Amino acid sequence: MQNVRRYADVIASLEGVLWLSLAWSISLSAHMGSTEPTLASLLVIGALVVFCWAHRPLRYLLGRYHIRKRRTDMWIHILALPLLLAMFFHIMLEALLGSAWLPPKMLLFNILASAGWATYVMTLFIKFVIHGLKTRTK
């Protein structure tokens, strides 16, 4: 049971990295004026999705409850909260400073999503250490 949770944590963390790479590649593409970074990121994500769909043991593993639960937790950290916070911070900064100096909303979202992903990974690491100490004392 513990291995399934550990696999779920690793899969959710890697999925978070993939989605963050896509978000950052969109910002990089907008900055450069070229779609190449976004297309490269989409190609990697598409290849991994096809591999996960075609590889039967991995497909069964991804369908388990613990992995779905961990992926939902990851989505909350890298999508839901950063979207709300980015909107709130952008509105507050625009009201205080005006729209002359504001960074793009996507950049603000990327920074908050990266911080959310780092928080998610650190939380998983702390849980892993605490569980390891509990099992070692028993």
The first five atom37 places (N, CA, C, CB, O) and aatype in JSON, in Angstrom:
{
  "aatype": [12, 5, 2, 19, 1, 1, 18, 0, 3, 19, 9, 0, 15, 10, 6, 7, 19, 10, 17, 10, 15, 10, 0, 17, 15, 9, 15, 10, 15, 0, 8, 12, 7, 15, 16, 6, 14, 16, 10, 0, 15, 10, 10, 19, 9, 7, 0, 10, 19, 19, 13, 4, 17, 0, 8, 1, 14, 10, 1, 18, 10, 10, 7, 1, 18, 8, 9, 1, 11, 1, 1, 16, 3, 12, 17, 9, 8, 9, 10, 0, 10, 14, 10, 10, 10, 0, 12, 13, 13, 8, 9, 12, 10, 6, 0, 10, 10, 7, 15, 0, 17, 10, 14, 14, 11, 12, 10, 10, 13, 2, 9, 10, 0, 15, 0, 7, 17, 0, 16, 18, 19, 12, 16, 10, 13, 9, 11, 13, 19, 9, 8, 7, 10, 11, 16, 1, 16, 11],
  "atom_mask": [
    [1, 1, 1, 1, 1],
    [1, 1, 1, 1, 1],
    [1, 1, 1, 1, 1],
    [1, 1, 1, 1, 1],
    [1, 1, 1, 1, 1],
    [1, 1, 1, 1, 1],
    [1, 1, 1, 1, 1],
    [1, 1, 1, 1, 1],
    [1, 1, 1, 1, 1],
    [1, 1, 1, 1, 1],
    [1, 1, 1, 1, 1],
    [1, 1, 1, 1, 1],
    [1, 1, 1, 1, 1],
    [1, 1, 1, 1, 1],
    [1, 1, 1, 1, 1],
    [1, 1, 1, 0, 1],
    [1, 1, 1, 1, 1],
    [1, 1, 1, 1, 1],
    [1, 1, 1, 1, 1],
    [1, 1, 1, 1, 1],
    [1, 1, 1, 1, 1],
    [1, 1, 1, 1, 1],
    [1, 1, 1, 1, 1],
    [1, 1, 1, 1, 1],
    [1, 1, 1, 1, 1],
    [1, 1, 1, 1, 1],
    [1, 1, 1, 1, 1],
    [1, 1, 1, 1, 1],
    [1, 1, 1, 1, 1],
    [1, 1, 1, 1, 1],
    [1, 1, 1, 1, 1],
    [1, 1, 1, 1, 1],
    [1, 1, 1, 0, 1],
    [1, 1, 1, 1, 1],
    [1, 1, 1, 1, 1],
    [1, 1, 1, 1, 1],
    [1, 1, 1, 1, 1],
    [1, 1, 1, 1, 1],
    [1, 1, 1, 1, 1],
    [1, 1, 1, 1, 1],
    [1, 1, 1, 1, 1],
    [1, 1, 1, 1, 1],
    [1, 1, 1, 1, 1],
    [1, 1, 1, 1, 1],
    [1, 1, 1, 1, 1],
    [1, 1, 1, 0, 1],
    [1, 1, 1, 1, 1],
    [1, 1, 1, 1, 1],
    [1, 1, 1, 1, 1],
    [1, 1, 1, 1, 1],
    [1, 1, 1, 1, 1],
    [1, 1, 1, 1, 1],
    [1, 1, 1, 1, 1],
    [1, 1, 1, 1, 1],
    [1, 1, 1, 1, 1],
    [1, 1, 1, 1, 1],
    [1, 1, 1, 1, 1],
    [1, 1, 1, 1, 1],
    [1, 1, 1, 1, 1],
    [1, 1, 1, 1, 1],
    [1, 1, 1, 1, 1],
    [1, 1, 1, 1, 1],
    [1, 1, 1, 0, 1],
    [1, 1, 1, 1, 1],
    [1, 1, 1, 1, 1],
    [1, 1, 1, 1, 1],
    [1, 1, 1, 1, 1],
    [1, 1, 1, 1, 1],
    [1, 1, 1, 1, 1],
    [1, 1, 1, 1, 1],
    [1, 1, 1, 1, 1],
    [1, 1, 1, 1, 1],
    [1, 1, 1, 1, 1],
    [1, 1, 1, 1, 1],
    [1, 1, 1, 1, 1],
    [1, 1, 1, 1, 1],
    [1, 1, 1, 1, 1],
    [1, 1, 1, 1, 1],
    [1, 1, 1, 1, 1],
    [1, 1, 1, 1, 1],
    [1, 1, 1, 1, 1],
    [1, 1, 1, 1, 1],
    [1, 1, 1, 1, 1],
    [1, 1, 1, 1, 1],
    [1, 1, 1, 1, 1],
    [1, 1, 1, 1, 1],
    [1, 1, 1, 1, 1],
    [1, 1, 1, 1, 1],
    [1, 1, 1, 1, 1],
    [1, 1, 1, 1, 1],
    [1, 1, 1, 1, 1],
    [1, 1, 1, 1, 1],
    [1, 1, 1, 1, 1],
    [1, 1, 1, 1, 1],
    [1, 1, 1, 1, 1],
    [1, 1, 1, 1, 1],
    [1, 1, 1, 1, 1],
    [1, 1, 1, 0, 1],
    [1, 1, 1, 1, 1],
    [1, 1, 1, 1, 1],
    [1, 1, 1, 1, 1],
    [1, 1, 1, 1, 1],
    [1, 1, 1, 1, 1],
    [1, 1, 1, 1, 1],
    [1, 1, 1, 1, 1],
    [1, 1, 1, 1, 1],
    [1, 1, 1, 1, 1],
    [1, 1, 1, 1, 1],
    [1, 1, 1, 1, 1],
    [1, 1, 1, 1, 1],
    [1, 1, 1, 1, 1],
    [1, 1, 1, 1, 1],
    [1, 1, 1, 1, 1],
    [1, 1, 1, 1, 1],
    [1, 1, 1, 1, 1],
    [1, 1, 1, 0, 1],
    [1, 1, 1, 1, 1],
    [1, 1, 1, 1, 1],
    [1, 1, 1, 1, 1],
    [1, 1, 1, 1, 1],
    [1, 1, 1, 1, 1],
    [1, 1, 1, 1, 1],
    [1, 1, 1, 1, 1],
    [1, 1, 1, 1, 1],
    [1, 1, 1, 1, 1],
    [1, 1, 1, 1, 1],
    [1, 1, 1, 1, 1],
    [1, 1, 1, 1, 1],
    [1, 1, 1, 1, 1],
    [1, 1, 1, 1, 1],
    [1, 1, 1, 1, 1],
    [1, 1, 1, 0, 1],
    [1, 1, 1, 1, 1],
    [1, 1, 1, 1, 1],
    [1, 1, 1, 1, 1],
    [1, 1, 1, 1, 1],
    [1, 1, 1, 1, 1],
    [1, 1, 1, 1, 1]
  ],
  "atom_positions": [
    [[0.82, -1.2, 0.0], [0.0, 0.0, 0.0], [0.87, 1.27, 0.0], [-0.93, -0.01, 1.21], [0.55, 2.26, -0.65]],
    [[1.96, 1.2, 0.74], [2.84, 2.37, 0.81], [3.52, 2.61, -0.53], [3.88, 2.18, 1.9], [3.76, 3.76, -0.9]],
    [[3.83, 1.54, -1.26], [4.45, 1.71, -2.58], [3.5, 2.41, -3.54], [4.87, 0.37, -3.15], [3.94, 3.23, -4.35]],
    [[2.21, 2.08, -3.47], [1.22, 2.72, -4.34], [1.17, 4.21, -4.06], [-0.18, 2.07, -4.16], [1.09, 5.02, -4.98]],
    [[1.21, 4.58, -2.79], [1.2, 6.01, -2.45], [2.47, 6.69, -2.92], [1.05, 6.19, -0.94], [2.43, 7.83, -3.4]],
    [[3.6, 6.02, -2.81], [4.85, 6.61, -3.26], [4.84, 6.77, -4.79], [6.06, 5.73, -2.83], [5.28, 7.8, -5.3]],
    [[4.34, 5.76, -5.51], [4.2, 5.89, -6.96], [3.26, 7.04, -7.31], [3.68, 4.58, -7.57], [3.53, 7.81, -8.23]],
    [[2.17, 7.15, -6.56], [1.21, 8.22, -6.81], [1.86, 9.59, -6.6], [-0.02, 8.07, -5.89], [1.62, 10.51, -7.37]],
    [[2.66, 9.71, -5.57], [3.35, 10.98, -5.3], [4.32, 11.33, -6.42], [4.09, 10.92, -3.96], [4.38, 12.47, -6.87]],
    [[5.07, 10.34, -6.88], [6.04, 10.58, -7.95], [5.33, 10.94, -9.25], [6.94, 9.34, -8.16], [5.73, 11.88, -9.94]],
    [[4.27, 10.21, -9.58], [3.54, 10.48, -10.82], [2.91, 11.86, -10.79], [2.47, 9.41, -11.06], [2.98, 12.6, -11.77]],
    [[2.29, 12.22, -9.67], [1.66, 13.54, -9.57], [2.71, 14.65, -9.64], [0.86, 13.65, -8.27], [2.47, 15.68, -10.25]],
    [[3.86, 14.44, -9.02], [4.92, 15.45, -9.08], [5.45, 15.62, -10.5], [6.08, 15.07, -8.13], [5.67, 16.75, -10.95]],
    [[5.65, 14.51, -11.2], [6.14, 14.6, -12.58], [5.09, 15.23, -13.49], [6.51, 13.2, -13.1], [5.43, 15.99, -14.4]],
    [[3.83, 14.91, -13.25], [2.78, 15.53, -14.05], [2.75, 17.04, -13.82], [1.42, 14.92, -13.73], [2.55, 17.82, -14.75]],
    [[2.96, 17.45, -12.57], [3.03, 18.87, -12.27], [4.16, 19.56, -13.0], [0.0, 0.0, 0.0], [4.0, 20.68, -13.48]],
    [[5.32, 18.89, -13.08], [6.46, 19.45, -13.82], [6.1, 19.61, -15.3], [7.71, 18.56, -13.67], [6.46, 20.61, -15.92]],
    [[5.41, 18.63, -15.86], [5.03, 18.72, -17.27], [4.1, 19.9, -17.53], [4.37, 17.42, -17.73], [4.29, 20.64, -18.49]],
    [[3.1, 20.07, -16.69], [2.17, 21.18, -16.88], [2.84, 22.52, -16.64], [0.97, 21.03, -15.97], [2.54, 23.5, -17.31]],
    [[3.75, 22.57, -15.67], [4.5, 23.81, -15.46], [5.41, 24.12, -16.64], [5.33, 23.72, -14.19], [5.57, 25.29, -17.02]],
    [[6.0, 23.09, -17.23], [6.83, 23.33, -18.4], [6.01, 23.87, -19.56], [7.55, 22.04, -18.83], [6.47, 24.72, -20.33]],
    [[4.78, 23.39, -19.69], [3.91, 23.92, -20.73], [3.56, 25.38, -20.46], [2.63, 23.09, -20.85], [3.58, 26.21, -21.38]],
    [[3.24, 25.71, -19.22], [2.88, 27.09, -18.89], [4.07, 28.02, -19.1], [2.4, 27.18, -17.43], [3.91, 29.11, -19.65]],
    [[5.26, 27.61, -18.66], [6.44, 28.45, -18.84], [6.82, 28.56, -20.32], [7.62, 27.9, -18.04], [7.31, 29.6, -20.76]],
    [[6.59, 27.49, -21.08], [6.91, 27.57, -22.51], [5.98, 28.53, -23.24], [6.83, 26.18, -23.15], [6.37, 29.16, -24.22]],
    [[4.74, 28.64, -22.77], [3.82, 29.62, -23.36], [4.33, 31.04, -23.1], [2.39, 29.45, -22.79], [4.32, 31.88, -23.99]],
    [[4.78, 31.29, -21.87], [5.33, 32.62, -21.57], [6.6, 32.89, -22.38], [5.64, 32.73, -20.07], [6.8, 34.0, -22.87]],
    [[7.44, 31.89, -22.51], [8.66, 32.05, -23.3], [8.33, 32.29, -24.77], [9.56, 30.81, -23.15], [8.97, 33.1, -25.43]],
    [[7.33, 31.58, -25.28], [6.92, 31.79, -26.67], [6.39, 33.19, -26.89], [5.86, 30.77, -27.07], [6.67, 33.81, -27.91]],
    [[5.61, 33.7, -25.93], [5.09, 35.05, -26.06], [6.22, 36.07, -26.0], [4.06, 35.34, -24.95], [6.19, 37.07, -26.72]],
    [[7.21, 35.82, -25.16], [8.34, 36.75, -25.04], [9.21, 36.74, -26.3], [9.19, 36.4, -23.82], [9.65, 37.79, -26.76]],
    [[9.45, 35.54, -26.85], [10.31, 35.41, -28.02], [9.57, 35.73, -29.32], [10.88, 34.02, -28.09], [10.2, 36.08, -30.32]],
    [[8.27, 35.61, -29.32], [7.51, 35.8, -30.55], [7.55, 34.59, -31.47], [0.0, 0.0, 0.0], [7.28, 34.71, -32.66]],
    [[7.89, 33.43, -30.91], [8.0, 32.2, -31.68], [7.23, 31.1, -30.96], [9.48, 31.79, -31.89], [7.16, 31.09, -29.73]],
    [[6.65, 30.19, -31.71], [5.87, 29.11, -31.09], [6.69, 27.86, -30.83], [4.69, 28.75, -31.97], [6.15, 26.87, -30.35]],
    [[7.98, 27.88, -31.11], [8.8, 26.68, -30.97], [8.86, 26.13, -29.54], [10.18, 26.99, -31.43], [8.74, 24.91, -29.39]],
    [[9.04, 26.94, -28.48], [9.06, 26.35, -27.13], [7.73, 25.67, -26.76], [9.37, 27.44, -26.11], [7.73, 24.6, -26.15]],
    [[6.62, 26.28, -27.13], [5.33, 25.68, -26.82], [5.13, 24.39, -27.6], [4.2, 26.66, -27.11], [4.62, 23.41, -27.05]],
    [[5.5, 24.37, -28.86], [5.35, 23.16, -29.66], [6.24, 22.04, -29.13], [5.69, 23.45, -31.12], [5.83, 20.88, -29.12]],
    [[7.44, 22.36, -28.7], [8.32, 21.34, -28.14], [7.73, 20.76, -26.86], [9.72, 21.93, -27.86], [7.76, 19.55, -26.65]],
    [[7.21, 21.62, -26.01], [6.59, 21.15, -24.77], [5.35, 20.3, -25.05], [6.21, 22.34, -23.87], [5.15, 19.26, -24.42]],
    [[4.55, 20.73, -26.01], [3.37, 19.94, -26.38], [3.76, 18.59, -26.97], [2.51, 20.71, -27.37], [3.07, 17.6, -26.74]],
    [[4.85, 18.54, -27.73], [5.32, 17.29, -28.3], [5.74, 16.32, -27.21], [6.48, 17.54, -29.25], [5.4, 15.14, -27.27]],
    [[6.47, 16.79, -26.22], [6.89, 15.93, -25.11], [5.68, 15.43, -24.33], [7.86, 16.68, -24.16], [5.58, 14.25, -24.02]],
    [[4.75, 16.33, -24.01], [3.56, 15.93, -23.26], [2.72, 14.95, -24.07], [2.72, 17.17, -22.88], [2.22, 13.97, -23.52]],
    [[2.56, 15.2, -25.35], [1.8, 14.28, -26.2], [2.42, 12.9, -26.29], [0.0, 0.0, 0.0], [1.72, 11.89, -26.25]],
    [[3.74, 12.86, -26.4], [4.43, 11.57, -26.45], [4.25, 10.8, -25.15], [5.93, 11.77, -26.74], [4.04, 9.58, -25.17]],
    [[4.32, 11.49, -24.03], [4.12, 10.82, -22.74], [2.68, 10.35, -22.57], [4.5, 11.75, -21.6], [2.44, 9.28, -22.0]],
    [[1.72, 11.13, -23.04], [0.32, 10.72, -22.95], [0.08, 9.47, -23.79], [-0.62, 11.85, -23.4], [-0.58, 8.53, -23.34]],
    [[0.62, 9.44, -25.0], [0.47, 8.25, -25.86], [1.15, 7.04, -25.22], [1.06, 8.51, -27.27], [0.59, 5.95, -25.25]],
    [[2.33, 7.22, -24.65], [3.02, 6.12, -24.0], [2.21, 5.6, -22.81], [4.42, 6.57, -23.54], [2.07, 4.39, -22.64]],
    [[1.68, 6.51, -21.98], [0.89, 6.09, -20.82], [-0.39, 5.38, -21.25], [0.55, 7.3, -19.95], [-0.85, 4.47, -20.56]],
    [[-0.95, 5.79, -22.36], [-2.17, 5.14, -22.84], [-1.87, 3.78, -23.44], [-2.87, 6.03, -23.86], [-2.66, 2.85, -23.28]],
    [[-0.74, 3.64, -24.12], [-0.41, 2.4, -24.82], [0.2, 1.34, -23.9], [0.53, 2.68, -25.96], [0.08, 0.15, -24.18]],
    [[0.83, 1.75, -22.83], [1.49, 0.81, -21.92], [0.48, 0.33, -20.89], [2.72, 1.47, -21.22], [0.1, 1.09, -19.99]],
    [[0.03, -0.91, -21.01], [-1.07, -1.42, -20.19], [-0.8, -1.36, -18.68], [-1.36, -2.84, -20.58], [-1.67, -0.88, -17.95]],
    [[0.36, -1.83, -18.16], [0.57, -1.74, -16.7], [0.54, -0.31, -16.19], [1.89, -2.38, -16.33], [0.04, -0.05, -15.09]],
    [[1.07, 0.62, -16.96], [1.05, 2.02, -16.54], [-0.37, 2.57, -16.58], [1.98, 2.87, -17.43], [-0.74, 3.38, -15.73]],
    [[-1.15, 2.15, -17.55], [-2.54, 2.59, -17.64], [-3.33, 2.11, -16.43], [-3.19, 2.09, -18.94], [-4.13, 2.87, -15.89]],
    [[-3.11, 0.87, -15.99], [-3.8, 0.37, -14.8], [-3.33, 1.1, -13.55], [-3.56, -1.14, -14.64], [-4.13, 1.41, -12.67]],
    [[-2.03, 1.38, -13.49], [-1.49, 2.09, -12.34], [-2.09, 3.49, -12.24], [0.04, 2.17, -12.43], [-2.43, 3.95, -11.14]],
    [[-2.22, 4.18, -13.38], [-2.76, 5.54, -13.36], [-4.25, 5.57, -13.03], [-2.53, 6.2, -14.71], [-4.78, 6.62, -12.67]],
    [[-4.93, 4.46, -13.14], [-6.36, 4.41, -12.82], [-6.66, 4.18, -11.36], [0.0, 0.0, 0.0], [-7.82, 4.23, -10.96]],
    [[-5.65, 3.91, -10.55], [-5.89, 3.62, -9.14], [-6.33, 4.86, -8.38], [-4.63, 3.04, -8.49], [-6.05, 6.0, -8.77]],
    [[-7.03, 4.6, -7.27], [-7.62, 5.68, -6.48], [-6.56, 6.64, -5.92], [-8.43, 5.1, -5.34], [-6.74, 7.85, -6.0]],
    [[-5.48, 6.11, -5.38], [-4.48, 6.96, -4.73], [-3.83, 7.91, -5.73], [-3.41, 6.11, -4.04], [-3.52, 9.05, -5.4]],
    [[-3.62, 7.43, -6.93], [-3.0, 8.28, -7.94], [-3.96, 9.37, -8.37], [-2.55, 7.45, -9.15], [-3.55, 10.52, -8.57]],
    [[-5.24, 9.04, -8.53], [-6.22, 10.07, -8.89], [-6.32, 11.11, -7.79], [-7.6, 9.44, -9.15], [-6.42, 12.3, -8.06]],
    [[-6.29, 10.65, -6.53], [-6.38, 11.57, -5.39], [-5.16, 12.5, -5.33], [-6.5, 10.79, -4.07], [-5.31, 13.7, -5.11]],
    [[-3.96, 11.95, -5.53], [-2.75, 12.76, -5.5], [-2.71, 13.75, -6.66], [-1.51, 11.88, -5.52], [-2.26, 14.88, -6.5]],
    [[-3.18, 13.31, -7.82], [-3.2, 14.22, -8.97], [-4.17, 15.36, -8.73], [-3.57, 13.46, -10.25], [-3.91, 16.49, -9.15]],
    [[-5.3, 15.08, -8.07], [-6.24, 16.15, -7.75], [-5.61, 17.15, -6.79], [-7.53, 15.57, -7.14], [-5.77, 18.36, -6.95]],
    [[-4.88, 16.66, -5.79], [-4.18, 17.56, -4.87], [-3.16, 18.41, -5.62], [-3.47, 16.75, -3.76], [-3.02, 19.6, -5.35]],
    [[-2.45, 17.79, -6.56], [-1.47, 18.53, -7.35], [-2.16, 19.61, -8.18], [-0.67, 17.59, -8.26], [-1.65, 20.73, -8.25]],
    [[-3.28, 19.3, -8.8], [-4.0, 20.29, -9.61], [-4.45, 21.48, -8.77], [-5.21, 19.65, -10.28], [-4.43, 22.62, -9.24]],
    [[-4.85, 21.22, -7.55], [-5.26, 22.32, -6.68], [-4.07, 23.25, -6.43], [-5.83, 21.78, -5.33], [-4.21, 24.47, -6.42]],
    [[-2.88, 22.66, -6.22], [-1.7, 23.47, -5.93], [-1.17, 24.23, -7.14], [-0.61, 22.59, -5.4], [-0.68, 25.34, -6.98]],
    [[-1.27, 23.65, -8.34], [-0.65, 24.34, -9.48], [-1.65, 25.01, -10.42], [0.16, 23.37, -10.27], [-1.24, 25.7, -11.35]],
    [[-2.96, 24.83, -10.19], [-3.9, 25.47, -11.1], [-4.93, 26.33, -10.38], [-4.61, 24.43, -11.92], [-5.02, 27.53, -10.64]],
    [[-5.69, 25.74, -9.48], [-6.81, 26.46, -8.88], [-6.36, 27.65, -8.04], [-7.63, 25.51, -8.03], [-6.8, 28.78, -8.28]],
    [[-5.5, 27.41, -7.08], [-5.05, 28.51, -6.22], [-4.24, 29.57, -6.97], [-4.21, 27.95, -5.09], [-4.49, 30.76, -6.78]],
    [[-3.28, 29.19, -7.83], [-2.55, 30.24, -8.57], [-3.44, 31.08, -9.48], [-1.46, 29.61, -9.39], [-3.2, 32.28, -9.63]],
    [[-4.45, 30.46, -10.1], [-5.35, 31.26, -10.94], [-6.08, 32.32, -10.13], [-6.36, 30.36, -11.65], [-6.16, 33.48, -10.54]],
    [[-6.62, 31.92, -8.99], [-7.33, 32.88, -8.15], [-6.4, 33.94, -7.59], [-8.04, 32.16, -7.01], [-6.73, 35.13, -7.59]],
    [[-5.23, 33.52, -7.12], [-4.29, 34.48, -6.54], [-3.72, 35.41, -7.61], [-3.15, 33.74, -5.84], [-3.54, 36.61, -7.35]],
    [[-3.42, 34.9, -8.79], [-2.9, 35.76, -9.85], [-3.92, 36.82, -10.23], [-2.52, 34.92, -11.08], [-3.56, 37.98, -10.43]],
    [[-5.18, 36.42, -10.34], [-6.21, 37.4, -10.67], [-6.32, 38.46, -9.57], [-7.58, 36.69, -10.87], [-6.38, 39.65, -9.85]],
    [[-6.33, 38.02, -8.31], [-6.44, 38.94, -7.19], [-5.25, 39.9, -7.13], [-6.55, 38.16, -5.87], [-5.43, 41.11, -7.01]],
    [[-4.03, 39.35, -7.23], [-2.83, 40.2, -7.16], [-2.75, 41.17, -8.34], [-1.59, 39.34, -7.12], [-2.33, 42.31, -8.18]],
    [[-3.13, 40.71, -9.52], [-3.08, 41.58, -10.69], [-4.07, 42.73, -10.54], [-3.36, 40.78, -11.97], [-3.74, 43.87, -10.88]],
    [[-5.26, 42.45, -10.05], [-6.25, 43.51, -9.84], [-5.77, 44.49, -8.78], [-7.62, 42.92, -9.43], [-5.92, 45.7, -8.95]],
    [[-5.19, 43.98, -7.7], [-4.7, 44.85, -6.63], [-3.53, 45.72, -7.12], [-4.27, 44.01, -5.4], [-3.48, 46.91, -6.84]],
    [[-2.59, 45.12, -7.84], [-1.46, 45.9, -8.36], [-1.9, 46.92, -9.39], [-0.41, 44.97, -8.96], [-1.36, 48.03, -9.45]],
    [[-2.87, 46.56, -10.21], [-3.37, 47.51, -11.2], [-4.06, 48.68, -10.53], [-4.32, 46.81, -12.17], [-3.96, 49.82, -10.99]],
    [[-4.78, 48.41, -9.43], [-5.45, 49.49, -8.71], [-4.43, 50.39, -8.0], [-6.44, 48.92, -7.7], [-4.62, 51.61, -7.94]],
    [[-3.36, 49.81, -7.47], [-2.37, 50.59, -6.74], [-1.38, 51.31, -7.65], [-1.63, 49.7, -5.8], [-1.08, 52.48, -7.43]],
    [[-0.86, 50.61, -8.66], [0.22, 51.15, -9.47], [-0.21, 51.63, -10.85], [1.28, 50.13, -9.62], [0.56, 52.31, -11.53]],
    [[-1.37, 51.29, -11.27], [-1.78, 51.58, -12.64], [-1.32, 50.46, -13.56], [0.0, 0.0, 0.0], [-0.61, 49.55, -13.13]],
    [[-1.7, 50.53, -14.8], [-1.39, 49.43, -15.7], [-0.08, 49.63, -16.45], [-2.5, 49.25, -16.69], [0.25, 48.83, -17.33]],
    [[0.69, 50.65, -16.11], [1.91, 50.94, -16.87], [3.02, 49.93, -16.6], [2.4, 52.33, -16.54], [3.72, 49.52, -17.52]],
    [[3.19, 49.52, -15.35], [4.34, 48.7, -14.98], [4.01, 47.23, -14.73], [4.98, 49.28, -13.77], [4.89, 46.49, -14.3]],
    [[2.84, 46.79, -14.96], [2.46, 45.44, -14.56], [3.06, 44.38, -15.46], [0.96, 45.3, -14.54], [3.08, 44.53, -16.68]],
    [[3.56, 43.28, -14.84], [3.98, 42.15, -15.66], [2.74, 41.44, -16.22], [4.85, 41.15, -14.83], [1.64, 41.62, -15.7]],
    [[2.91, 40.66, -17.26], [1.75, 39.96, -17.82], [1.13, 39.01, -16.8], [2.16, 39.2, -19.07], [1.8, 38.49, -15.91]],
    [[-0.16, 38.79, -16.95], [-0.87, 37.9, -16.03], [-0.34, 36.48, -16.1], [-2.36, 37.92, -16.33], [-0.29, 35.78, -15.09]],
    [[0.06, 36.04, -17.28], [0.57, 34.68, -17.43], [1.87, 34.49, -16.65], [0.79, 34.35, -18.91], [2.09, 33.43, -16.06]],
    [[2.73, 35.49, -16.63], [3.97, 35.4, -15.87], [3.67, 35.32, -14.38], [4.87, 36.61, -16.16], [4.29, 34.53, -13.66]],
    [[2.73, 36.11, -13.91], [2.33, 36.07, -12.51], [1.75, 34.7, -12.16], [1.3, 37.17, -12.21], [2.04, 34.16, -11.1]],
    [[0.93, 34.13, -13.06], [0.39, 32.8, -12.83], [1.51, 31.76, -12.79], [-0.62, 32.44, -13.93], [1.49, 30.87, -11.93]],
    [[2.48, 31.86, -13.7], [3.57, 30.89, -13.73], [4.38, 30.91, -12.44], [4.49, 31.16, -14.92], [4.77, 29.86, -11.92]],
    [[4.64, 32.09, -11.93], [5.4, 32.21, -10.69], [4.62, 31.59, -9.53], [5.73, 33.69, -10.38], [5.18, 30.85, -8.72]],
    [[3.34, 31.89, -9.45], [2.52, 31.34, -8.37], [2.32, 29.83, -8.53], [1.16, 32.03, -8.33], [2.32, 29.11, -7.53]],
    [[2.17, 29.35, -9.76], [2.01, 27.91, -9.98], [3.3, 27.17, -9.62], [1.62, 27.63, -11.44], [3.25, 26.07, -9.07]],
    [[4.45, 27.76, -9.94], [5.73, 27.13, -9.57], [5.89, 27.08, -8.06], [6.91, 27.9, -10.2], [6.35, 26.08, -7.51]],
    [[5.49, 28.14, -7.39], [5.55, 28.15, -5.92], [4.58, 27.12, -5.35], [5.22, 29.55, -5.38], [4.89, 26.46, -4.36]],
    [[3.4, 26.99, -5.95], [2.44, 25.98, -5.5], [2.96, 24.57, -5.7], [0.0, 0.0, 0.0], [2.77, 23.72, -4.83]],
    [[3.62, 24.32, -6.83], [4.18, 22.99, -7.07], [5.3, 22.7, -6.07], [4.71, 22.89, -8.52], [5.4, 21.58, -5.56]],
    [[6.15, 23.68, -5.79], [7.22, 23.49, -4.81], [6.63, 23.21, -3.42], [8.14, 24.73, -4.76], [7.16, 22.37, -2.68]],
    [[5.56, 23.89, -3.08], [4.88, 23.63, -1.8], [4.33, 22.22, -1.77], [3.76, 24.65, -1.57], [4.44, 21.53, -0.75]],
    [[3.74, 21.78, -2.87], [3.18, 20.43, -2.96], [4.28, 19.38, -2.79], [2.47, 20.23, -4.31], [4.1, 18.41, -2.05]],
    [[5.41, 19.56, -3.47], [6.5, 18.58, -3.39], [7.11, 18.58, -1.98], [7.59, 18.9, -4.44], [7.42, 17.51, -1.45]],
    [[7.27, 19.74, -1.38], [7.82, 19.79, -0.02], [6.87, 19.14, 0.98], [8.09, 21.25, 0.4], [7.32, 18.47, 1.91]],
    [[5.57, 19.32, 0.8], [4.59, 18.67, 1.66], [4.69, 17.15, 1.54], [3.16, 19.14, 1.32], [4.65, 16.44, 2.54]],
    [[4.82, 16.66, 0.31], [4.97, 15.22, 0.11], [6.25, 14.7, 0.74], [4.94, 14.88, -1.38], [6.27, 13.63, 1.33]],
    [[7.33, 15.46, 0.61], [8.6, 15.05, 1.21], [8.51, 15.01, 2.73], [9.73, 16.0, 0.77], [9.01, 14.08, 3.36]],
    [[7.89, 16.0, 3.33], [7.73, 16.02, 4.79], [6.88, 14.85, 5.26], [7.11, 17.36, 5.25], [7.19, 14.22, 6.26]],
    [[5.79, 14.55, 4.53], [4.96, 13.39, 4.87], [5.76, 12.1, 4.77], [3.74, 13.32, 3.95], [5.63, 11.21, 5.61]],
    [[6.6, 11.99, 3.74], [7.42, 10.81, 3.55], [8.4, 10.63, 4.71], [8.18, 10.88, 2.22], [8.58, 9.53, 5.21]],
    [[9.03, 11.72, 5.13], [9.99, 11.65, 6.23], [9.29, 11.29, 7.53], [10.73, 12.99, 6.39], [9.78, 10.45, 8.29]],
    [[8.14, 11.9, 7.79], [7.4, 11.6, 9.03], [6.95, 10.15, 9.04], [6.19, 12.54, 9.17], [7.06, 9.48, 10.06]],
    [[6.44, 9.66, 7.91], [6.01, 8.27, 7.85], [7.19, 7.32, 8.02], [5.29, 7.99, 6.52], [7.07, 6.27, 8.66]],
    [[8.35, 7.67, 7.44], [9.54, 6.85, 7.61], [10.0, 6.79, 9.05], [0.0, 0.0, 0.0], [10.42, 5.73, 9.53]],
    [[9.91, 7.91, 9.77], [10.29, 7.92, 11.18], [9.31, 7.12, 12.01], [10.36, 9.35, 11.7], [9.71, 6.45, 12.96]],
    [[8.02, 7.18, 11.68], [7.02, 6.4, 12.42], [7.22, 4.91, 12.23], [5.62, 6.79, 11.99], [7.13, 4.14, 13.19]],
    [[7.49, 4.48, 11.01], [7.67, 3.06, 10.77], [9.0, 2.57, 11.34], [7.61, 2.76, 9.27], [9.11, 1.4, 11.71]],
    [[9.99, 3.42, 11.41], [11.29, 3.03, 11.97], [11.2, 2.84, 13.48], [12.35, 4.08, 11.64], [11.88, 1.97, 14.03]],
    [[10.36, 3.63, 14.16], [10.24, 3.51, 15.62], [9.39, 2.31, 16.02], [9.65, 4.78, 16.22], [9.48, 1.84, 17.15]],
    [[8.56, 1.81, 15.1], [7.71, 0.66, 15.45], [8.46, -0.6, 15.38], [6.53, 0.56, 14.56], [7.89, -1.67, 15.65]]
  ]
}
